[in-house]
Amino acid sequence: MHATSRSSAFFAEVVDAVHVTGPYDYLLRVRVRDTSALDRLLRLLKKDAGVAQTQTRLALRSPSSPSPAPAASGPARP
């Protein structure tokens, strides 16, 4: 299994991971509380999951009401 695929199971913030075409291999949909939590998650993905490069896009609004963001960044707890 690819390191990025494992990250969706390892990090609670990763909501979805899909393999895509184009310049990047995967598209991760994540949910974090704030930009500090996003920064921590990106650093952990690069350090622990072998991610070499990222590009970030933020959703400004959604037609549905998502569940609350995870409380902390880091490995998911069983």
N, C-alpha and C positions, 0 to 999 in steps of 0.2 A: 504494500500500500504506500502511496506517495506521502511525503511528510505533510503536505498541505491538506490532504484528505484526512489524515490523522488529527490535524488541528481542530477540525470540526467536532470531533469526539472529545478532545483533550481540553479545549477552552470553552467555558460556559458561555462566553460572549458570542461565539460563532453560531449563528442561527442556521446558516445554510452554506454549503460549498459546492460549486458546480464547475466541471471542466469545460473550458470555452476555447474557441478558436481565436486567433489574432496574436498580438504581441505578448499577452500574458497567458498563463496556463489555467489559472483558477480565478473564479469570482467568488469572494466570500461576502456573505451578508452578515453583519455583526450588529449587536445592540450593546451600547455602552452608555453610562450615565453622563459623561462630559468629555471634553477634549483631553483632559489629563488621563482619563481611563483609556481613551483611544490611543494616546501616545504610548501608554504602558503596554497595551495589547500589541501594537505594531512592533515595539521593541522585543517583546517576548516571542512573537511569531518569527522574527528575524534570528533571534538568539537560539530558541529551542526547537523551532519547526523547520529550520533551514530555508526560510523565505529570503530570497536575494533582493527583491525589489517590490515596492508596493506603489499603488496609485489609489488615492482616496477620493471618494465622492460622498457627499452628505445628502440625505433625504431631508428636505425642508418641511414637508408635510405628507401625510398619508391619508387616504380615504377611509382607512380602518383604524381602530384604536388598538395599538399593540400592547402587549403585556409589559409590565415594568422592566427596566434594564436590570441586569445582574448587579449585585451589590459590590463585588470586588473583581479585579482582574486577576487571572491566573488559572491554574489547572482546575478543571471541574471536580467537584467532590462527589464521590459515589453516594 
